[in-house]
Structure formats: C-alpha cells, structure tokens
Amino acid sequence: MSDTHCRSDSWVAVVIVTVVSLTFLGCSVQREGSAVRDHQLSDVALSPAPEADSGTADTAEGIDYDPWERFNEKTFWFNFEVLDRYALKPAATVWAKIPQPARQGLANAFHNLAMPDRLVNEVLQARFQEAGSEVARFLLNTTVGVAGFVDVASRAGLEESDADAGQTLGVYGAGPGPYLVLPLLPPLTVRDGIGYAVDSFLDPLSWFVTPFAADFGRAAAKTINERAANLKLYQDVEDASLDLYAAVRNGYLQRRQKSIEDAIKQRDRELEVEFFFAQSGDFDQRATVRSIKNSNDDEGARTAENQGQVGP
C-alpha cells in the first residue's frame, strides 16, 4: 500500500512538473527577448495606426482576421488568467531579483544560440547581406562575447535580426490566415504556426534530441527571463487595455506585418544594389570592348594608309 501511494505521489509530481514546463514553453513569445522590442510591441498594441494613412489602415484591416474569436478568447483567458497568473508571473517575479546584467546576458546567449534558424531564413529570403552580418555577429559574440553572454556585435554596429520561417513565408506572399490562440502556445496565425514548427526543427538542439525536448528547458528559462525583464511593462499594458485580448491580438498582427514589410524592403534594397553593380560591371565591360575595337579600327586605318603611301 505504501509503495502504491509513493508511486502515485511520484506520478502527481511528474504531471505537475510537466504542466509547469509546458506553461513556460507555451507562453513564450517568438521575439528575441529585448526590453526595447517588447516596448515597441506594447506601443503598437496600444496605439493603432492613424486612419489618415490609408495604406496602413488597409493593411491593418487585411491582417485583423479573427473568425475563431470565441474559441480564441476562451483559450486566451485560460492562458492568461490561469497559466500566466499562477505559474509564469510568480516564477518571473522571483527571477527578477537576479541582477539585471546577469538576466540580460542570458537573453543574449539565447539569441546567439538561435543563429542557425535566422541564418537559414535570411538566405531563403535573399537577404544575403543580413546573412553575412548574422555569421559575423555569431563569431564575434561566441568568441569575444564569451559564448554569446556579451553582445559585442551590437556595439560594433552589427544589428540584430528577427528572421524566422513565418516571416519567410510572408515574404513570398503567403497570407497570415486566421488568428489562432491555442493552450500553452503564444499568439499565432496559421502561417506563423507552420513557421513555428519549421523553426523548431532548425534549432541546433533538435539535431541531437527531439525538437519538442530541445525547446522544453530553454523555452522555460527564456520565457521566465523575458517576463522578469518586463514585469512592469506587462502590468502597464494590462492596466491600460480595456480589452486585453484585442490589444494582444492587434499588437501581434501589426508587429508581424511590419516585420515582413521590413524584410521585403531589406531584400529589395540588396537586390537593387546587386543589380546596380552588375549593370556597372557590364557597362565597364562594354566600354572596354568598344575601346579595344576602336583602337583596332584606328590601327587598321593607319596600316592601310601607310601601305598606300609606300605602294607604287
């Protein structure tokens, strides 16, 4: 009887640990963990684009697609009122007592470790300059930055990237699809849900263990770290939003749309530069050929003239 009771307690403990770990994994948001970026997201959520800007208004109308709103609202309530309130937020509150430089160093290390994922997506998006910067950032931060804990690359002028598979699909014209909120998962669209799965397989840890297991522990630490860095920010958003569900949804959709638009602009700029240099090289080549041809013609003319002068 005692053994049975012990085994029962063990199973209960395993279930509790699993649920809490899934909470940390699911509530994580697919951004790179900087307070500045989270602040931008909140600004978008609380400050919709002006209606005077017709292009922005049309874009916002196009991405605000929530046919499953009733289901999404119930799931959002569960994620926020139960999982976040009773697991994630208390853990983050305790974690926030750790000095900020240590927490920022951990965030830097998480970002550095995700380099292969971003690199693959930058190449697929034809953002080759960004891909080169990504490799340079990784090498610099991994060596001089002590395994990525110190973001030396940003101080050297190499900016961070937010490329992911959902963004890549958007760059090639894939629409977002319906907005979707699932238990234990961050806000998604159908497109970003597919991208989320692809990114999990691109994770270097998934090459040695399953993608789910690779995400498990790291997502827990990453999410707690991000939440601890932004406790006040999250609370301000909660207090300022009359409809928190709508604020999170609109902020997420607008941020994702802007991310894709920025990626397209970057790709187009790089292609324009490459085209310019290709055209310049072709122009120089044509000018060289014309110069050689003119020189040969002049030489032929002079030869013919000389032959005429010495002829009978």
C-alpha positions as CSV (number, residue, x, y, z in Angstrom):
1,M,0.0,0.0,0.0
2,S,2.8,2.3,0.9
3,D,4.6,1.6,-2.4
4,T,1.4,2.2,-4.3
5,H,1.0,5.5,-2.5
6,C,4.6,6.5,-3.2
7,R,4.2,5.7,-6.9
8,S,1.0,7.7,-7.0
9,D,2.8,10.7,-5.5
10,S,5.6,10.4,-8.0
11,W,3.2,10.4,-10.9
12,V,1.4,13.5,-9.5
13,A,4.8,15.3,-9.2
14,V,5.7,14.4,-12.7
15,V,2.4,15.7,-14.0
16,I,2.8,19.0,-12.1
17,V,6.4,19.5,-13.4
18,T,5.2,18.7,-16.9
19,V,2.3,21.2,-16.8
20,V,4.5,23.9,-15.4
21,S,7.2,23.3,-18.0
22,L,4.6,23.3,-20.8
23,T,3.4,26.6,-19.4
24,F,6.8,28.1,-19.7
25,L,7.2,26.8,-23.2
26,G,3.8,27.7,-24.4
27,C,3.5,31.2,-23.0
28,S,6.9,32.2,-24.6
29,V,6.5,34.7,-27.4
30,Q,8.5,34.5,-30.5
31,R,10.7,37.5,-30.1
32,E,14.2,37.9,-29.1
33,G,13.8,39.0,-25.5
34,S,14.9,42.6,-25.5
35,A,13.0,45.1,-23.4
36,V,13.1,47.6,-26.3
37,R,11.4,45.2,-28.7
38,D,8.7,44.3,-26.1
39,H,8.2,48.0,-25.6
40,Q,7.6,48.5,-29.3
41,L,5.1,45.7,-29.3
42,S,3.2,47.3,-26.5
43,D,3.2,50.7,-28.3
44,V,1.7,49.0,-31.4
45,A,-0.9,47.3,-29.3
46,L,-2.0,50.4,-27.5
47,S,-1.5,52.9,-30.3
48,P,-3.2,51.8,-33.6
49,A,-2.1,53.3,-36.8
50,P,-3.8,56.6,-37.8
51,E,-6.7,56.3,-40.1
52,A,-5.3,59.1,-42.2
53,D,-2.6,56.8,-43.5
54,S,-4.8,54.8,-46.0
55,G,-2.0,52.3,-46.8
56,T,-1.5,51.4,-43.1
57,A,-5.3,51.3,-42.5
58,D,-5.8,48.9,-45.4
59,T,-3.0,46.7,-44.2
60,A,-4.4,46.6,-40.6
61,E,-7.8,45.8,-42.0
62,G,-6.3,43.0,-44.1
63,I,-4.5,41.3,-41.2
64,D,-7.2,41.7,-38.5
65,Y,-8.8,38.4,-39.4
66,D,-10.2,36.6,-36.4
67,P,-13.0,34.2,-37.4
68,W,-12.4,32.0,-34.4
69,E,-12.7,34.8,-31.9
70,R,-15.0,33.0,-29.5
71,F,-12.6,30.0,-29.2
72,N,-9.6,32.3,-29.1
73,E,-11.0,34.4,-26.3
74,K,-11.7,31.4,-24.1
75,T,-8.2,30.0,-24.7
76,F,-6.6,33.4,-24.1
77,W,-8.4,33.6,-20.8
78,F,-7.1,30.2,-19.8
79,N,-3.5,31.1,-20.8
80,F,-3.6,34.4,-19.1
81,E,-5.7,34.0,-16.1
82,V,-4.5,30.5,-15.1
83,L,-1.1,29.7,-16.6
84,D,0.4,33.1,-16.6
85,R,-1.1,34.3,-13.3
86,Y,-0.4,31.2,-11.2
87,A,2.9,29.9,-12.8
88,L,4.7,32.2,-15.2
89,K,4.3,35.5,-13.4
90,P,5.2,34.2,-9.9
91,A,8.3,32.5,-11.3
92,A,9.3,35.7,-13.1
93,T,8.8,37.8,-10.0
94,V,11.3,35.6,-8.1
95,W,13.7,35.5,-11.1
96,A,13.6,39.4,-11.3
97,K,15.6,39.5,-8.1
98,I,18.7,38.3,-10.0
99,P,20.8,41.3,-11.1
100,Q,19.8,42.8,-14.5
101,P,23.2,42.3,-16.2
102,A,23.0,38.6,-15.5
103,R,19.5,38.3,-16.9
104,Q,20.5,40.4,-20.0
105,G,23.5,38.1,-20.5
106,L,21.2,35.1,-20.5
107,A,18.9,36.8,-23.1
108,N,22.0,37.5,-25.2
109,A,23.0,33.9,-25.0
110,F,19.6,32.6,-26.1
111,H,19.6,35.0,-29.1
112,N,23.1,33.9,-30.1
113,L,22.2,30.2,-29.9
114,A,19.3,30.7,-32.3
115,M,21.7,31.9,-35.1
116,P,21.2,28.9,-37.5
117,D,17.5,29.4,-37.6
118,R,17.8,33.1,-38.5
119,L,20.6,32.5,-41.0
120,V,18.7,29.9,-43.0
121,N,15.7,32.2,-43.2
122,E,17.8,35.2,-44.2
123,V,19.3,33.2,-47.1
124,L,15.9,31.9,-48.1
125,Q,14.7,35.5,-48.2
126,A,17.6,36.5,-50.4
127,R,18.9,38.9,-47.7
128,F,22.5,37.9,-48.2
129,Q,23.9,41.0,-46.5
130,E,21.9,40.2,-43.4
131,A,23.1,36.6,-43.6
132,G,26.7,37.8,-43.6
133,S,26.1,40.1,-40.7
134,E,24.4,37.2,-38.9
135,V,27.5,35.0,-39.3
136,A,29.8,37.9,-38.2
137,R,27.6,38.5,-35.1
138,F,27.7,34.8,-34.1
139,L,31.5,34.5,-34.5
140,L,32.2,37.8,-32.6
141,N,29.7,37.1,-29.8
142,T,30.7,33.5,-29.4
143,T,34.4,34.3,-29.1
144,V,34.9,37.8,-27.7
145,G,31.4,37.8,-26.2
146,V,32.0,34.7,-24.1
147,A,29.6,32.2,-25.7
148,G,27.1,35.0,-26.5
149,F,26.6,36.3,-23.0
150,V,28.0,39.7,-24.0
151,D,26.6,41.3,-27.1
152,V,29.8,42.7,-28.5
153,A,28.5,42.6,-32.1
154,S,25.8,45.3,-31.4
155,R,28.5,47.6,-30.0
156,A,30.4,47.0,-33.2
157,G,27.5,48.1,-35.3
158,L,26.1,44.7,-36.3
159,E,22.4,44.9,-35.7
160,E,20.1,42.0,-34.5
161,S,17.8,40.3,-36.9
162,D,14.3,38.8,-36.3
163,A,14.1,36.4,-39.3
164,D,12.0,33.3,-38.9
165,A,10.2,30.8,-41.0
166,G,6.8,32.5,-40.7
167,Q,8.4,35.8,-41.9
168,T,9.9,33.9,-44.8
169,L,6.5,32.5,-45.9
170,G,5.2,36.1,-45.6
171,V,8.0,37.5,-47.8
172,Y,7.0,35.0,-50.5
173,G,3.4,36.1,-50.4
174,A,1.8,33.6,-48.0
175,G,-1.1,35.3,-46.2
176,P,-1.3,35.1,-42.4
177,G,-4.5,33.1,-42.3
178,P,-6.8,33.2,-39.3
179,Y,-5.6,34.4,-36.0
180,L,-5.3,31.5,-33.5
181,V,-4.8,31.1,-29.8
182,L,-4.0,27.6,-28.5
183,P,-3.5,26.4,-25.0
184,L,0.2,26.6,-23.8
185,L,1.2,28.4,-27.1
186,P,2.0,32.0,-27.9
187,P,-0.3,34.0,-30.2
188,L,-0.2,32.7,-33.8
189,T,-1.6,32.8,-37.2
190,V,-1.9,29.7,-39.3
191,R,1.1,30.8,-41.3
192,D,3.2,31.5,-38.2
193,G,2.1,28.3,-36.7
194,I,3.7,26.4,-39.6
195,G,6.7,28.6,-39.3
196,Y,7.0,27.9,-35.6
197,A,7.2,24.2,-36.3
198,V,9.8,24.7,-39.0
199,D,11.9,26.8,-36.7
200,S,11.8,24.1,-34.1
201,F,13.4,21.7,-36.5
202,L,16.1,24.3,-37.4
203,D,17.1,24.6,-33.7
204,P,20.6,23.1,-33.3
205,L,19.5,21.2,-30.2
206,S,16.9,19.4,-32.2
207,W,19.7,17.8,-34.2
208,F,20.6,15.8,-31.1
209,V,17.2,15.5,-29.3
210,T,13.6,15.8,-30.5
211,P,12.5,19.4,-31.4
212,F,10.0,19.4,-28.5
213,A,12.6,18.3,-26.0
214,A,15.0,20.9,-27.4
215,D,12.5,23.7,-26.8
216,F,11.5,22.4,-23.4
217,G,14.1,23.6,-20.9
218,R,15.4,26.5,-22.9
219,A,12.0,27.9,-23.5
220,A,11.2,27.8,-19.8
221,A,14.3,29.7,-18.9
222,K,13.9,32.1,-21.8
223,T,10.3,32.9,-21.0
224,I,10.9,33.5,-17.3
225,N,13.9,35.7,-18.2
226,E,11.8,37.8,-20.6
227,R,8.9,38.0,-18.2
228,A,11.1,39.1,-15.4
229,A,12.7,41.9,-17.5
230,N,9.2,43.3,-18.4
231,L,7.1,42.8,-15.3
232,K,6.1,46.5,-15.1
233,L,5.6,46.8,-18.9
234,Y,3.2,43.8,-18.9
235,Q,1.3,45.2,-16.0
236,D,1.0,48.6,-17.6
237,V,-0.4,47.0,-20.7
238,E,-2.9,45.1,-18.6
239,D,-4.0,48.2,-16.7
240,A,-4.2,50.4,-19.8
241,S,-6.1,48.0,-22.0
242,L,-9.9,47.9,-21.8
243,D,-9.8,44.7,-24.0
244,L,-6.6,42.9,-23.3
245,Y,-7.4,40.1,-25.8
246,A,-7.9,42.6,-28.6
247,A,-4.8,44.6,-27.6
248,V,-2.6,41.5,-27.7
249,R,-4.1,40.3,-31.0
250,N,-3.8,43.6,-32.8
251,G,-0.3,44.2,-31.5
252,Y,0.8,40.8,-32.6
253,L,-0.7,41.0,-36.0
254,Q,0.6,44.5,-36.7
255,R,4.1,43.6,-35.4
256,R,4.2,40.6,-37.7
257,Q,3.0,42.6,-40.7
258,K,5.7,45.2,-40.1
259,S,8.3,42.6,-39.7
260,I,7.5,41.1,-43.1
261,E,7.4,44.5,-44.8
262,D,10.8,45.4,-43.3
263,A,12.2,42.1,-44.6
264,I,10.9,42.7,-48.1
265,K,12.3,46.3,-48.1
266,Q,15.7,45.0,-47.0
267,R,15.7,42.3,-49.7
268,D,14.7,44.8,-52.4
269,R,17.5,47.2,-51.3
270,E,20.1,44.4,-51.5
271,L,18.8,43.3,-54.9
272,E,18.9,46.9,-56.2
273,V,22.5,47.2,-55.1
274,E,23.5,43.9,-56.7
275,F,21.7,45.0,-59.9
276,F,23.4,48.3,-59.9
277,F,26.9,46.8,-59.6
278,A,26.0,44.2,-62.2
279,Q,25.0,46.9,-64.6
280,S,28.0,48.9,-63.8
281,G,30.3,46.0,-64.4
282,D,28.5,45.2,-67.7
283,F,28.8,48.9,-68.8
284,D,32.6,48.9,-68.0
285,Q,33.0,45.7,-70.0
286,R,31.1,47.1,-73.0
287,A,33.2,50.3,-72.8
288,T,36.4,48.3,-72.7
289,V,35.3,46.3,-75.7
290,R,34.4,49.4,-77.6
291,S,37.7,51.0,-76.7
292,I,39.6,47.9,-78.0
293,K,37.5,47.8,-81.1
294,N,38.1,51.5,-81.8
295,S,41.8,51.0,-81.2
296,N,41.9,48.1,-83.6
297,D,40.0,50.1,-86.2
298,D,42.4,53.1,-85.9
299,E,45.4,50.8,-86.2
300,G,43.9,49.1,-89.3
301,A,43.2,52.5,-90.8
302,R,46.8,53.7,-90.2
303,T,48.2,50.5,-91.6
304,A,46.1,50.8,-94.8
305,E,47.2,54.4,-95.1
306,N,50.9,53.5,-94.7
307,Q,50.6,50.8,-97.3
308,G,49.0,53.2,-99.7
309,Q,51.9,55.6,-99.2
310,V,54.6,53.1,-99.9
311,G,52.8,51.4,-102.8
312,P,53.8,52.0,-106.5
